[in-house]
């Protein structure tokens, strides 16, 4: 794993250097996933609106890393811990909607979310007894609905 960690750090560093970004790069692994965090003075340029640039950067880096390694190395890229902070915000939002669904017994429709955000909500709901979740709508306007198990969206009581 140490060899792969050094290789990933080198690839990320070279790409960012070509993009003229000065950065500090850290790579950690849990044995199956490599977590790359990039710290830079201008993180918003690498994150982009709603994390779209970060998503593209991650895709590009995954392709480069896997080609160089000659094997699939699952890599998650973050900039200035944007995803970690975003995850905490999504959890707080979801918890409010979960409480509302429990108190009122009615389905709760969350705001429009990207796939990363929806995944966080679905993971939270999977731990809640008596509640289930479903994504509805078409990209880029998909939302999560939280409801009692077996309840249909829009169902009357």
GUBAKE-861299 format. One record per residue: residue in three letters; y, x, z of N, C-alpha, C in turn. Coordinates in Angstrom, 3 decimals. Last residue first. Layout:
% residues N
node r=ala; n_v=Y; n_u=X; n_w=Z; ca_v=Y; ca_u=X; ca_w=Z; c_v=Y; c_u=X; c_w=Z $
...
***
This chain:
% residues 157
node r=unk; n_v=9.652; n_u=-54.053; n_w=3.691; ca_v=8.877; ca_u=-54.285; ca_w=4.921; c_v=8.662; c_u=-55.749; c_w=5.136 $
node r=unk; n_v=9.298; n_u=-52.807; n_w=0.357; ca_v=9.962; ca_u=-53.690; ca_w=1.332; c_v=9.047; c_u=-53.858; c_w=2.537 $
node r=unk; n_v=9.435; n_u=-49.580; n_w=-1.120; ca_v=8.629; ca_u=-50.694; ca_w=-0.624; c_v=9.418; c_u=-51.492; c_w=0.410 $
node r=unk; n_v=10.628; n_u=-47.324; n_w=-2.059; ca_v=11.261; ca_u=-48.593; ca_w=-2.403; c_v=10.494; c_u=-49.799; c_w=-1.903 $
node r=unk; n_v=7.611; n_u=-45.609; n_w=-2.197; ca_v=9.065; ca_u=-45.490; ca_w=-2.324; c_v=9.617; c_u=-46.825; c_w=-2.760 $
node r=unk; n_v=5.091; n_u=-46.780; n_w=0.058; ca_v=5.556; ca_u=-46.523; ca_w=-1.315; c_v=7.073; c_u=-46.442; c_w=-1.309 $
node r=unk; n_v=3.196; n_u=-45.336; n_w=2.681; ca_v=4.339; ca_u=-46.152; ca_w=2.278; c_v=4.747; c_u=-45.779; c_w=0.841 $
node r=unk; n_v=1.264; n_u=-43.467; n_w=3.409; ca_v=0.849; ca_u=-44.689; ca_w=2.702; c_v=1.977; c_u=-45.580; c_w=2.231 $
node r=unk; n_v=3.023; n_u=-42.247; n_w=6.147; ca_v=1.825; ca_u=-42.115; ca_w=5.329; c_v=1.465; c_u=-43.470; c_w=4.721 $
node r=unk; n_v=6.542; n_u=-42.635; n_w=5.860; ca_v=5.320; ca_u=-42.826; ca_w=6.628; c_v=4.137; c_u=-42.735; c_w=5.672 $
node r=unk; n_v=8.350; n_u=-40.070; n_w=4.026; ca_v=8.014; ca_u=-41.442; ca_w=4.401; c_v=6.767; c_u=-41.458; c_w=5.269 $
node r=unk; n_v=10.692; n_u=-38.369; n_w=2.118; ca_v=9.884; ca_u=-38.303; ca_w=3.337; c_v=9.617; c_u=-39.737; c_w=3.768 $
node r=unk; n_v=11.139; n_u=-37.044; n_w=-1.035; ca_v=11.136; ca_u=-38.281; ca_w=-0.261; c_v=10.198; c_u=-38.057; c_w=0.922 $
node r=unk; n_v=13.169; n_u=-34.671; n_w=-2.628; ca_v=12.001; ca_u=-34.916; ca_w=-1.795; c_v=12.204; c_u=-36.235; c_w=-1.067 $
node r=unk; n_v=14.175; n_u=-34.435; n_w=-6.084; ca_v=14.430; ca_u=-34.641; ca_w=-4.657; c_v=13.107; c_u=-34.788; c_w=-3.926 $
node r=unk; n_v=15.506; n_u=-33.048; n_w=-9.090; ca_v=14.366; ca_u=-33.440; ca_w=-8.250; c_v=14.766; c_u=-33.475; c_w=-6.783 $
node r=unk; n_v=17.184; n_u=-32.472; n_w=-11.282; ca_v=17.587; ca_u=-33.469; ca_w=-10.280; c_v=16.443; c_u=-33.933; c_w=-9.392 $
node r=unk; n_v=16.871; n_u=-30.995; n_w=-13.569; ca_v=17.175; ca_u=-30.278; ca_w=-12.337; c_v=17.553; c_u=-31.207; c_w=-11.181 $
node r=unk; n_v=13.618; n_u=-32.346; n_w=-13.287; ca_v=14.475; ca_u=-31.171; ca_w=-13.147; c_v=15.724; c_u=-31.371; c_w=-14.001 $
node r=unk; n_v=13.359; n_u=-35.758; n_w=-12.232; ca_v=13.139; ca_u=-34.718; ca_w=-13.239; c_v=14.080; c_u=-33.557; c_w=-12.962 $
node r=unk; n_v=11.805; n_u=-37.520; n_w=-9.447; ca_v=12.873; ca_u=-37.182; ca_w=-10.389; c_v=12.455; c_u=-36.076; c_w=-11.337 $
node r=unk; n_v=10.345; n_u=-36.386; n_w=-6.333; ca_v=10.602; ca_u=-37.394; ca_w=-7.356; c_v=11.713; c_u=-36.915; c_w=-8.269 $
node r=unk; n_v=7.818; n_u=-35.193; n_w=-4.211; ca_v=8.983; ca_u=-34.868; ca_w=-5.039; c_v=9.114; c_u=-35.937; c_w=-6.107 $
node r=unk; n_v=6.928; n_u=-36.358; n_w=-1.008; ca_v=6.668; ca_u=-36.369; ca_w=-2.437; c_v=7.958; c_u=-35.968; c_w=-3.143 $
node r=unk; n_v=5.253; n_u=-36.383; n_w=2.178; ca_v=6.399; ca_u=-36.135; ca_w=1.304; c_v=5.951; c_u=-36.114; c_w=-0.141 $
node r=unk; n_v=4.492; n_u=-38.132; n_w=5.239; ca_v=4.119; ca_u=-37.416; ca_w=4.031; c_v=5.366; c_u=-37.237; c_w=3.180 $
node r=unk; n_v=3.587; n_u=-38.632; n_w=8.676; ca_v=4.576; ca_u=-38.542; ca_w=7.600; c_v=3.986; c_u=-37.789; c_w=6.411 $
node r=unk; n_v=1.630; n_u=-38.510; n_w=10.610; ca_v=2.144; ca_u=-39.825; ca_w=10.248; c_v=3.188; c_u=-39.815; c_w=9.151 $
node r=unk; n_v=2.567; n_u=-35.345; n_w=11.858; ca_v=1.589; ca_u=-36.440; ca_w=11.852; c_v=2.279; c_u=-37.746; c_w=11.484 $
node r=unk; n_v=3.704; n_u=-32.587; n_w=10.136; ca_v=4.126; ca_u=-33.792; ca_w=10.861; c_v=3.064; c_u=-34.887; c_w=10.737 $
node r=unk; n_v=3.077; n_u=-30.541; n_w=8.484; ca_v=2.796; ca_u=-30.333; ca_w=9.908; c_v=3.124; c_u=-31.566; c_w=10.762 $
node r=unk; n_v=4.031; n_u=-31.291; n_w=6.055; ca_v=2.574; ca_u=-31.180; ca_w=6.192; c_v=2.151; c_u=-30.984; c_w=7.649 $
node r=unk; n_v=6.754; n_u=-30.989; n_w=6.342; ca_v=6.187; ca_u=-32.339; ca_w=6.445; c_v=4.681; c_u=-32.272; c_w=6.645 $
node r=unk; n_v=7.037; n_u=-28.218; n_w=5.858; ca_v=7.395; ca_u=-28.801; ca_w=7.162; c_v=6.714; c_u=-30.151; c_w=7.370 $
node r=unk; n_v=6.233; n_u=-28.092; n_w=3.173; ca_v=5.502; ca_u=-27.339; ca_w=4.196; c_v=5.780; c_u=-27.889; c_w=5.589 $
node r=unk; n_v=8.232; n_u=-29.630; n_w=1.952; ca_v=6.838; ca_u=-30.086; ca_w=1.903; c_v=5.987; c_u=-29.372; c_w=2.963 $
node r=unk; n_v=10.455; n_u=-27.925; n_w=2.453; ca_v=10.388; ca_u=-29.277; ca_w=3.038; c_v=8.941; c_u=-29.775; c_w=3.060 $
node r=unk; n_v=9.759; n_u=-25.665; n_w=0.932; ca_v=10.016; ca_u=-25.533; ca_w=2.373; c_v=9.859; c_u=-26.893; c_w=3.049 $
node r=unk; n_v=9.678; n_u=-26.797; n_w=-1.628; ca_v=8.462; ca_u=-26.226; ca_w=-1.043; c_v=8.598; c_u=-26.087; c_w=0.479 $
node r=unk; n_v=12.363; n_u=-27.388; n_w=-2.059; ca_v=11.388; ca_u=-28.479; ca_w=-1.920; c_v=10.099; c_u=-27.991; c_w=-1.271 $
node r=unk; n_v=13.396; n_u=-24.785; n_w=-2.329; ca_v=13.823; ca_u=-25.638; ca_w=-1.218; c_v=12.831; c_u=-26.775; c_w=-0.982 $
node r=unk; n_v=12.108; n_u=-23.941; n_w=-4.678; ca_v=12.008; ca_u=-23.151; ca_w=-3.456; c_v=12.322; c_u=-24.014; c_w=-2.234 $
node r=unk; n_v=12.986; n_u=-25.856; n_w=-6.562; ca_v=11.574; ca_u=-25.800; ca_w=-6.180; c_v=11.355; c_u=-25.010; c_w=-4.888 $
node r=unk; n_v=16.095; n_u=-27.362; n_w=-5.384; ca_v=15.298; ca_u=-26.589; ca_w=-6.330; c_v=13.870; c_u=-26.458; c_w=-5.788 $
node r=unk; n_v=17.183; n_u=-30.751; n_w=-4.737; ca_v=16.776; ca_u=-29.408; ca_w=-4.294; c_v=16.031; c_u=-28.698; c_w=-5.406 $
node r=unk; n_v=19.301; n_u=-33.420; n_w=-3.866; ca_v=18.675; ca_u=-32.655; ca_w=-4.941; c_v=18.397; c_u=-31.237; c_w=-4.439 $
node r=unk; n_v=18.707; n_u=-34.714; n_w=-0.486; ca_v=19.548; ca_u=-34.345; ca_w=-1.637; c_v=18.742; c_u=-33.582; c_w=-2.690 $
node r=unk; n_v=15.990; n_u=-36.994; n_w=0.358; ca_v=16.833; ca_u=-35.826; ca_w=0.578; c_v=17.688; c_u=-35.543; c_w=-0.655 $
node r=unk; n_v=15.342; n_u=-40.117; n_w=1.474; ca_v=15.469; ca_u=-39.344; ca_w=0.240; c_v=16.461; c_u=-38.218; c_w=0.489 $
node r=unk; n_v=13.028; n_u=-41.612; n_w=3.573; ca_v=14.277; ca_u=-40.867; ca_w=3.525; c_v=14.285; c_u=-40.006; c_w=2.266 $
node r=unk; n_v=11.641; n_u=-44.748; n_w=4.403; ca_v=11.604; ca_u=-43.543; ca_w=3.574; c_v=12.992; c_u=-42.915; c_w=3.534 $
node r=unk; n_v=11.712; n_u=-45.869; n_w=7.827; ca_v=12.038; ca_u=-46.014; ca_w=6.408; c_v=11.934; c_u=-44.674; c_w=5.687 $
node r=unk; n_v=11.516; n_u=-45.614; n_w=10.488; ca_v=10.308; ca_u=-46.040; ca_w=9.794; c_v=10.527; c_u=-46.219; c_w=8.300 $
node r=unk; n_v=13.535; n_u=-44.699; n_w=12.125; ca_v=13.757; ca_u=-45.940; ca_w=11.379; c_v=12.492; c_u=-46.486; c_w=10.734 $
node r=unk; n_v=12.403; n_u=-42.410; n_w=13.398; ca_v=13.131; ca_u=-43.432; ca_w=14.153; c_v=13.210; c_u=-44.758; c_w=13.419 $
node r=unk; n_v=11.198; n_u=-40.952; n_w=11.289; ca_v=10.414; ca_u=-41.344; ca_w=12.468; c_v=11.085; c_u=-42.499; c_w=13.206 $
node r=unk; n_v=13.364; n_u=-40.550; n_w=9.582; ca_v=12.173; ca_u=-41.257; ca_w=9.089; c_v=11.322; c_u=-41.753; c_w=10.245 $
node r=unk; n_v=15.008; n_u=-39.051; n_w=11.288; ca_v=15.455; ca_u=-40.351; ca_w=10.798; c_v=14.275; c_u=-41.182; c_w=10.299 $
node r=unk; n_v=13.484; n_u=-36.733; n_w=11.564; ca_v=13.798; ca_u=-37.553; ca_w=12.739; c_v=14.220; c_u=-38.958; c_w=12.330 $
node r=unk; n_v=13.559; n_u=-35.884; n_w=8.892; ca_v=12.280; ca_u=-36.183; ca_w=9.542; c_v=12.513; c_u=-37.086; c_w=10.738 $
node r=unk; n_v=16.267; n_u=-35.346; n_w=8.545; ca_v=15.651; ca_u=-36.422; ca_w=7.770; c_v=14.293; c_u=-36.826; c_w=8.355 $
node r=unk; n_v=16.509; n_u=-33.166; n_w=10.284; ca_v=17.328; ca_u=-34.373; ca_w=10.495; c_v=16.709; c_u=-35.571; c_w=9.768 $
node r=unk; n_v=14.738; n_u=-31.352; n_w=9.103; ca_v=14.455; ca_u=-31.852; ca_w=10.453; c_v=15.265; c_u=-33.105; c_w=10.770 $
node r=unk; n_v=16.072; n_u=-30.742; n_w=6.710; ca_v=14.809; ca_u=-31.492; ca_w=6.682; c_v=14.490; c_u=-32.085; c_w=8.048 $
node r=unk; n_v=18.231; n_u=-29.220; n_w=7.709; ca_v=18.464; ca_u=-30.469; ca_w=6.977; c_v=17.218; c_u=-31.343; c_w=7.019 $
node r=unk; n_v=16.823; n_u=-27.047; n_w=8.835; ca_v=17.703; ca_u=-27.879; ca_w=9.665; c_v=17.963; c_u=-29.233; c_w=9.000 $
node r=unk; n_v=15.540; n_u=-26.030; n_w=6.541; ca_v=14.741; ca_u=-26.513; ca_w=7.676; c_v=15.582; c_u=-27.432; c_w=8.555 $
node r=unk; n_v=17.755; n_u=-25.211; n_w=5.059; ca_v=16.899; ca_u=-26.285; ca_w=4.539; c_v=16.044; c_u=-26.869; c_w=5.655 $
node r=unk; n_v=18.649; n_u=-23.103; n_w=6.698; ca_v=19.520; ca_u=-24.258; ca_w=6.448; c_v=18.684; c_u=-25.450; c_w=5.975 $
node r=unk; n_v=16.480; n_u=-21.340; n_w=6.517; ca_v=16.869; ca_u=-21.895; ca_w=7.824; c_v=17.750; c_u=-23.133; c_w=7.665 $
node r=unk; n_v=16.572; n_u=-20.731; n_w=3.773; ca_v=15.395; ca_u=-21.395; ca_w=4.342; c_v=15.746; c_u=-22.042; c_w=5.684 $
node r=unk; n_v=18.957; n_u=-19.324; n_w=3.608; ca_v=18.836; ca_u=-20.617; ca_w=2.925; c_v=17.670; c_u=-21.413; c_w=3.501 $
node r=unk; n_v=18.231; n_u=-17.002; n_w=4.963; ca_v=19.297; ca_u=-17.855; ca_w=5.501; c_v=19.206; c_u=-19.257; c_w=4.912 $
node r=unk; n_v=16.245; n_u=-16.074; n_w=3.215; ca_v=15.926; ca_u=-16.315; ca_w=4.623; c_v=16.964; c_u=-17.245; c_w=5.253 $
node r=unk; n_v=17.709; n_u=-15.762; n_w=0.845; ca_v=16.617; ca_u=-16.742; ca_w=0.913; c_v=16.241; c_u=-17.069; c_w=2.349 $
node r=unk; n_v=19.579; n_u=-13.728; n_w=1.590; ca_v=20.018; ca_u=-15.046; ca_w=1.126; c_v=18.918; c_u=-16.091; c_w=1.299 $
node r=unk; n_v=19.414; n_u=-11.094; n_w=2.417; ca_v=18.664; ca_u=-12.114; ca_w=3.160; c_v=19.104; c_u=-13.528; c_w=2.824 $
node r=unk; n_v=20.592; n_u=-9.647; n_w=0.394; ca_v=21.358; ca_u=-9.881; ca_w=1.625; c_v=20.748; c_u=-11.012; c_w=2.455 $
node r=unk; n_v=18.269; n_u=-10.986; n_w=-1.710; ca_v=19.511; ca_u=-10.218; ca_w=-1.688; c_v=20.283; c_u=-10.635; c_w=-0.446 $
node r=unk; n_v=14.778; n_u=-10.664; n_w=-2.400; ca_v=15.880; ca_u=-11.331; ca_w=-1.717; c_v=17.098; c_u=-10.412; c_w=-1.762 $
node r=unk; n_v=11.692; n_u=-11.196; n_w=-3.985; ca_v=12.948; ca_u=-10.447; ca_w=-3.956; c_v=14.024; c_u=-11.289; c_w=-3.284 $
node r=unk; n_v=8.310; n_u=-10.728; n_w=-3.682; ca_v=9.397; ca_u=-11.656; ca_w=-3.386; c_v=10.670; c_u=-10.824; c_w=-3.229 $
node r=unk; n_v=5.410; n_u=-10.145; n_w=-5.562; ca_v=6.650; ca_u=-9.600; ca_w=-5.030; c_v=7.685; c_u=-10.697; c_w=-4.843 $
node r=unk; n_v=2.134; n_u=-9.313; n_w=-6.006; ca_v=3.017; ca_u=-10.440; ca_w=-5.719; c_v=4.230; c_u=-9.931; c_w=-4.967 $
node r=unk; n_v=1.017; n_u=-7.492; n_w=-8.516; ca_v=1.527; ca_u=-7.268; ca_w=-7.161; c_v=2.514; c_u=-8.392; c_w=-6.880 $
node r=unk; n_v=-1.488; n_u=-7.108; n_w=-10.731; ca_v=-0.598; ca_u=-8.130; ca_w=-10.193; c_v=-0.250; c_u=-7.797; c_w=-8.747 $
node r=unk; n_v=-1.341; n_u=-3.929; n_w=-12.462; ca_v=-2.033; ca_u=-4.974; ca_w=-11.717; c_v=-1.004; c_u=-5.958; c_w=-11.175 $
node r=unk; n_v=0.171; n_u=-1.937; n_w=-13.420; ca_v=-1.066; ca_u=-2.232; ca_w=-14.133; c_v=-1.925; c_u=-3.254; c_w=-13.420 $
node r=unk; n_v=2.607; n_u=-1.127; n_w=-12.517; ca_v=1.467; ca_u=-0.977; ca_w=-11.607; c_v=0.137; c_u=-1.196; c_w=-12.330 $
node r=unk; n_v=4.239; n_u=-1.796; n_w=-14.696; ca_v=4.161; ca_u=-0.403; ca_w=-14.244; c_v=2.920; c_u=-0.171; c_w=-13.381 $
node r=unk; n_v=3.849; n_u=-4.573; n_w=-14.766; ca_v=3.548; ca_u=-3.755; ca_w=-15.942; c_v=3.341; c_u=-2.304; c_w=-15.521 $
node r=unk; n_v=4.741; n_u=-5.345; n_w=-12.232; ca_v=3.346; ca_u=-5.583; ca_w=-12.606; c_v=2.938; c_u=-4.753; c_w=-13.821 $
node r=unk; n_v=7.460; n_u=-4.567; n_w=-12.374; ca_v=6.575; ca_u=-4.016; ca_w=-11.344; c_v=5.113; c_u=-4.165; c_w=-11.767 $
node r=unk; n_v=8.453; n_u=-6.149; n_w=-14.494; ca_v=8.532; ca_u=-4.685; ca_w=-14.545; c_v=7.534; c_u=-4.040; c_w=-13.582 $
node r=unk; n_v=7.971; n_u=-8.748; n_w=-13.518; ca_v=7.402; ca_u=-8.315; ca_w=-14.795; c_v=7.360; c_u=-6.785; c_w=-14.877 $
node r=unk; n_v=9.503; n_u=-8.689; n_w=-11.153; ca_v=8.048; ca_u=-8.923; ca_w=-11.093; c_v=7.369; c_u=-8.442; c_w=-12.367 $
node r=unk; n_v=12.087; n_u=-8.350; n_w=-12.234; ca_v=11.483; ca_u=-7.287; ca_w=-11.424; c_v=9.970; c_u=-7.464; c_w=-11.308 $
node r=unk; n_v=12.402; n_u=-10.855; n_w=-13.527; ca_v=12.466; ca_u=-9.607; ca_w=-14.277; c_v=11.778; c_u=-8.472; c_w=-13.516 $
node r=unk; n_v=12.236; n_u=-12.603; n_w=-11.309; ca_v=11.301; ca_u=-12.727; ca_w=-12.427; c_v=11.238; c_u=-11.410; c_w=-13.203 $
node r=unk; n_v=14.436; n_u=-11.710; n_w=-9.786; ca_v=13.080; ca_u=-11.635; ca_w=-9.240; c_v=12.039; c_u=-11.702; c_w=-10.354 $
node r=unk; n_v=16.509; n_u=-12.375; n_w=-11.535; ca_v=16.298; ca_u=-10.983; ca_w=-11.149; c_v=14.881; c_u=-10.793; c_w=-10.614 $
node r=unk; n_v=16.268; n_u=-15.167; n_w=-11.519; ca_v=16.059; ca_u=-14.424; ca_w=-12.766; c_v=15.781; c_u=-12.948; c_w=-12.487 $
node r=unk; n_v=16.894; n_u=-15.659; n_w=-8.813; ca_v=15.619; ca_u=-16.129; ca_w=-9.369; c_v=15.275; c_u=-15.358; c_w=-10.648 $
node r=unk; n_v=19.486; n_u=-14.639; n_w=-8.735; ca_v=18.435; ca_u=-14.036; ca_w=-7.914; c_v=17.054; c_u=-14.409; c_w=-8.451 $
node r=unk; n_v=20.760; n_u=-16.488; n_w=-10.335; ca_v=20.692; ca_u=-15.096; ca_w=-10.774; c_v=19.603; c_u=-14.358; c_w=-10.006 $
node r=unk; n_v=20.437; n_u=-18.834; n_w=-8.733; ca_v=19.857; ca_u=-18.756; ca_w=-10.076; c_v=19.752; c_u=-17.317; c_w=-10.591 $
node r=unk; n_v=21.536; n_u=-19.460; n_w=-6.291; ca_v=20.431; ca_u=-18.509; ca_w=-6.312; c_v=19.805; c_u=-18.312; c_w=-7.684 $
node r=unk; n_v=23.760; n_u=-21.047; n_w=-6.624; ca_v=22.520; ca_u=-21.679; ca_w=-6.187; c_v=21.313; c_u=-20.765; c_w=-6.235 $
node r=unk; n_v=25.088; n_u=-18.621; n_w=-8.659; ca_v=25.259; ca_u=-19.998; ca_w=-8.189; c_v=23.896; c_u=-20.599; c_w=-7.849 $
node r=unk; n_v=24.105; n_u=-15.284; n_w=-7.509; ca_v=24.531; ca_u=-16.292; ca_w=-8.479; c_v=24.635; c_u=-17.674; c_w=-7.862 $
node r=unk; n_v=23.066; n_u=-12.836; n_w=-6.522; ca_v=22.527; ca_u=-14.126; ca_w=-6.081; c_v=22.857; c_u=-15.210; c_w=-7.100 $
node r=unk; n_v=24.471; n_u=-10.740; n_w=-7.556; ca_v=23.015; ca_u=-10.719; ca_w=-7.724; c_v=22.365; c_u=-12.045; c_w=-7.317 $
node r=unk; n_v=27.053; n_u=-11.423; n_w=-6.848; ca_v=26.761; ca_u=-11.146; ca_w=-8.264; c_v=25.253; c_u=-11.167; c_w=-8.524 $
node r=unk; n_v=26.946; n_u=-11.603; n_w=-4.075; ca_v=27.098; ca_u=-12.840; ca_w=-4.847; c_v=26.813; c_u=-12.627; c_w=-6.331 $
node r=unk; n_v=26.905; n_u=-9.007; n_w=-3.010; ca_v=25.649; ca_u=-9.758; ca_w=-3.152; c_v=25.769; c_u=-11.003; c_w=-4.026 $
node r=unk; n_v=28.430; n_u=-6.416; n_w=-3.123; ca_v=28.725; ca_u=-7.629; ca_w=-3.893; c_v=27.469; c_u=-8.481; c_w=-4.082 $
node r=unk; n_v=27.318; n_u=-4.383; n_w=-1.664; ca_v=28.656; ca_u=-4.841; ca_w=-1.291; c_v=29.038; c_u=-6.140; c_w=-1.996 $
node r=unk; n_v=23.845; n_u=-5.029; n_w=-0.804; ca_v=24.884; ca_u=-4.484; ca_w=-1.659; c_v=26.236; c_u=-5.044; c_w=-1.232 $
node r=unk; n_v=20.453; n_u=-4.922; n_w=-0.243; ca_v=21.756; ca_u=-5.027; ca_w=0.406; c_v=22.772; c_u=-4.340; c_w=-0.489 $
node r=unk; n_v=17.519; n_u=-6.525; n_w=-0.942; ca_v=18.564; ca_u=-5.690; ca_w=-1.516; c_v=19.864; c_u=-5.971; c_w=-0.770 $
node r=unk; n_v=14.165; n_u=-6.538; n_w=-0.100; ca_v=15.499; ca_u=-7.021; ca_w=0.245; c_v=16.512; c_u=-6.007; c_w=-0.260 $
node r=unk; n_v=10.978; n_u=-7.536; n_w=-0.972; ca_v=12.061; ca_u=-6.626; ca_w=-1.316; c_v=13.365; c_u=-7.270; c_w=-0.872 $
node r=unk; n_v=7.753; n_u=-7.705; n_w=0.047; ca_v=9.053; ca_u=-8.334; ca_w=0.256; c_v=10.141; c_u=-7.287; c_w=0.025 $
node r=unk; n_v=4.636; n_u=-8.247; n_w=-1.305; ca_v=5.665; ca_u=-7.239; ca_w=-1.094; c_v=7.013; c_u=-7.957; c_w=-1.029 $
node r=unk; n_v=1.633; n_u=-9.552; n_w=0.014; ca_v=2.923; ca_u=-9.813; ca_w=-0.623; c_v=3.869; c_u=-8.666; c_w=-0.291 $
node r=unk; n_v=-0.538; n_u=-8.554; n_w=1.347; ca_v=-0.783; ca_u=-9.285; ca_w=0.102; c_v=0.501; c_u=-9.556; c_w=-0.676 $
node r=unk; n_v=0.440; n_u=-6.989; n_w=3.378; ca_v=-0.887; ca_u=-6.701; ca_w=2.865; c_v=-1.199; c_u=-7.419; c_w=1.570 $
node r=unk; n_v=2.963; n_u=-7.479; n_w=3.846; ca_v=2.052; ca_u=-8.027; ca_w=4.850; c_v=0.603; c_u=-7.801; c_w=4.410 $
node r=unk; n_v=5.572; n_u=-5.074; n_w=3.377; ca_v=4.414; ca_u=-5.826; ca_w=2.907; c_v=3.624; c_u=-6.363; c_w=4.088 $
node r=unk; n_v=8.893; n_u=-4.238; n_w=2.294; ca_v=7.898; ca_u=-4.421; ca_w=3.346; c_v=6.729; c_u=-5.182; c_w=2.753 $
node r=unk; n_v=11.567; n_u=-2.371; n_w=1.285; ca_v=10.349; ca_u=-3.026; ca_w=0.816; c_v=9.370; c_u=-3.047; c_w=1.978 $
node r=unk; n_v=15.056; n_u=-2.258; n_w=0.772; ca_v=13.933; ca_u=-2.143; ca_w=1.700; c_v=12.758; c_u=-2.930; c_w=1.130 $
node r=unk; n_v=17.828; n_u=-0.615; n_w=-0.504; ca_v=16.641; ca_u=-1.412; ca_w=-0.820; c_v=15.590; c_u=-1.170; c_w=0.246 $
node r=unk; n_v=21.209; n_u=-0.721; n_w=-0.966; ca_v=20.171; ca_u=-0.262; ca_w=-0.049; c_v=18.988; c_u=-1.189; c_w=-0.275 $
node r=unk; n_v=23.233; n_u=0.087; n_w=-3.850; ca_v=22.505; ca_u=-0.810; ca_w=-2.950; c_v=21.579; c_u=-0.037; c_w=-2.030 $
node r=unk; n_v=25.465; n_u=-0.293; n_w=-6.447; ca_v=25.063; ca_u=0.571; ca_w=-5.342; c_v=24.401; c_u=-0.330; c_w=-4.323 $
node r=unk; n_v=24.950; n_u=-1.160; n_w=-9.731; ca_v=25.025; ca_u=-1.676; ca_w=-8.366; c_v=24.598; c_u=-0.592; c_w=-7.399 $
node r=unk; n_v=24.674; n_u=-0.769; n_w=-12.506; ca_v=25.793; ca_u=-0.168; ca_w=-11.766; c_v=26.027; c_u=-0.802; c_w=-10.395 $
node r=unk; n_v=22.363; n_u=-1.294; n_w=-13.708; ca_v=23.306; ca_u=-2.416; ca_w=-13.644; c_v=24.582; c_u=-2.011; c_w=-12.910 $
node r=unk; n_v=21.025; n_u=1.022; n_w=-13.225; ca_v=21.425; ca_u=0.749; ca_w=-14.607; c_v=22.422; c_u=-0.405; c_w=-14.690 $
node r=unk; n_v=20.585; n_u=0.543; n_w=-10.502; ca_v=21.426; ca_u=1.673; ca_w=-10.907; c_v=21.916; c_u=1.471; c_w=-12.338 $
node r=unk; n_v=18.773; n_u=-1.521; n_w=-10.626; ca_v=20.093; ca_u=-1.770; ca_w=-10.053; c_v=21.072; c_u=-0.655; c_w=-10.415 $
node r=unk; n_v=16.574; n_u=-0.136; n_w=-11.770; ca_v=17.192; ca_u=-1.279; ca_w=-12.446; c_v=18.607; c_u=-1.514; c_w=-11.933 $
node r=unk; n_v=16.041; n_u=1.831; n_w=-9.805; ca_v=16.413; ca_u=2.218; ca_w=-11.168; c_v=17.098; c_u=1.073; c_w=-11.913 $
node r=unk; n_v=15.370; n_u=0.202; n_w=-7.577; ca_v=16.499; ca_u=1.128; ca_w=-7.514; c_v=16.979; c_u=1.522; c_w=-8.908 $
node r=unk; n_v=13.053; n_u=-1.049; n_w=-8.506; ca_v=14.228; ca_u=-1.852; ca_w=-8.142; c_v=15.479; c_u=-0.976; c_w=-8.154 $
node r=unk; n_v=11.405; n_u=1.221; n_w=-8.832; ca_v=11.694; ca_u=0.334; ca_w=-9.963; c_v=12.959; c_u=-0.479; c_w=-9.697 $
node r=unk; n_v=11.308; n_u=2.244; n_w=-6.194; ca_v=11.832; ca_u=3.055; ca_w=-7.296; c_v=12.237; c_u=2.178; c_w=-8.479 $
node r=unk; n_v=10.052; n_u=0.162; n_w=-4.809; ca_v=11.400; ca_u=0.574; ca_w=-4.427; c_v=12.061; c_u=1.379; c_w=-5.548 $
node r=unk; n_v=7.557; n_u=0.202; n_w=-6.082; ca_v=8.419; ca_u=-0.983; ca_w=-6.173; c_v=9.864; c_u=-0.600; c_w=-5.864 $
node r=unk; n_v=6.607; n_u=2.723; n_w=-5.271; ca_v=6.766; ca_u=2.411; ca_w=-6.690; c_v=7.713; c_u=1.224; c_w=-6.894 $
node r=unk; n_v=6.448; n_u=2.448; n_w=-2.494; ca_v=7.357; ca_u=3.454; ca_w=-3.074; c_v=7.647; c_u=3.142; c_w=-4.538 $
node r=unk; n_v=4.488; n_u=0.408; n_w=-2.422; ca_v=5.801; ca_u=0.196; ca_w=-1.808; c_v=6.822; c_u=1.173; c_w=-2.382 $
node r=unk; n_v=2.301; n_u=1.675; n_w=-3.591; ca_v=2.897; ca_u=0.526; ca_w=-4.252; c_v=4.305; c_u=0.258; c_w=-3.726 $
node r=unk; n_v=1.802; n_u=3.625; n_w=-1.611; ca_v=2.090; ca_u=4.033; ca_w=-2.992; c_v=2.807; c_u=2.905; c_w=-3.730 $
node r=unk; n_v=1.190; n_u=2.029; n_w=0.587; ca_v=2.373; ca_u=2.893; ca_w=0.645; c_v=2.801; c_u=3.336; c_w=-0.757 $
node r=unk; n_v=-1.207; n_u=0.814; n_w=0.000; ca_v=0.000; ca_u=0.000; ca_w=0.000; c_v=1.270; c_u=0.857; c_w=0.000 $
***
